[in-house]
């Protein structure tokens, strides 16, 4: 049975959508995830990454994860009463060799 292989509190149904756009030196990736089930946070998870590649060997990235919770400053309910870390921002430089 499927329920024997799933940890308690794991979302049983997930709706996921993503979009990606590349234009010359710029790239945008975004996705949205909604966990459907008992005791799940009903706010969708929205993640974005914007990158710029000024030269072949360097890629600059700026990203946001769980955007709604990041800007509201609230925690994400994993399953009552547990709250997980939510909302992060990052900047990175990737050296490609």
C-alpha positions in Angstrom: 0.0 0.0 0.0 1.2 3.5 -0.8 0.5 4.9 2.7 3.1 2.5 4.1 5.9 4.2 2.1 5.0 7.8 2.9 6.1 9.5 6.1 3.4 10.9 8.3 2.8 14.6 7.5 4.1 14.3 4.0 1.8 16.1 1.5 -0.2 13.5 -0.3 -1.0 15.8 -3.3 1.2 18.5 -4.8 0.4 20.8 -7.7 3.6 22.2 -9.4 4.1 24.6 -12.3 7.2 26.2 -13.6 8.4 28.7 -16.3 11.8 29.4 -17.7 12.8 32.1 -20.1 16.3 32.7 -21.7 17.1 35.8 -23.7 20.7 36.3 -24.6 22.7 36.9 -21.4 19.7 36.9 -19.1 17.8 33.9 -17.7 14.6 33.7 -15.6 13.3 30.6 -13.8 10.2 30.5 -11.6 8.0 27.9 -10.1 5.0 27.6 -7.9 4.1 24.7 -5.6 0.9 24.0 -3.7 0.7 21.2 -1.2 -2.8 19.9 -0.9 -3.8 17.9 2.2 -4.7 18.0 5.8 -2.9 20.5 8.1 -1.0 22.0 5.1 -0.2 25.7 4.7 -2.6 27.0 2.0 -0.2 29.7 0.8 1.6 28.5 -2.4 5.4 28.4 -2.5 6.8 30.7 -5.2 10.5 30.5 -6.1 12.4 32.7 -8.6 15.9 32.9 -9.9 17.3 35.6 -12.2 20.7 35.1 -13.7 23.1 37.2 -15.9 26.1 35.9 -17.7 28.3 38.8 -18.6 31.1 36.5 -19.9 31.3 32.8 -20.8 33.0 31.9 -17.5 30.9 33.9 -15.0 27.3 33.7 -14.1 25.6 36.1 -11.5 22.4 34.9 -9.8 19.8 36.5 -7.6 17.1 34.3 -6.2 14.1 34.3 -3.9 12.4 31.2 -2.4 9.0 31.1 -0.8 8.5 34.7 -1.8 5.1 35.3 -0.1 6.3 34.1 3.3 9.6 36.0 2.8 7.8 39.3 2.4 5.1 38.7 5.1 7.7 37.5 7.6 5.6 34.5 8.7 6.6 30.9 9.2 5.4 28.1 6.9 3.2 25.5 8.6 4.6 22.0 7.7 2.0 20.1 9.6 0.3 21.3 12.8 2.0 22.3 15.1 5.4 22.2 13.2 6.7 25.3 11.4 9.5 25.2 8.9 11.9 27.8 7.8 10.4 29.9 5.0 11.5 32.7 2.7 15.1 33.1 1.7 17.0 35.4 -0.7 20.4 34.7 -2.1 23.1 36.3 -4.4 25.7 34.1 -5.9 28.6 34.2 -8.4 29.3 31.0 -10.3 32.7 30.5 -12.0 32.3 28.1 -14.9 35.4 26.3 -16.0 
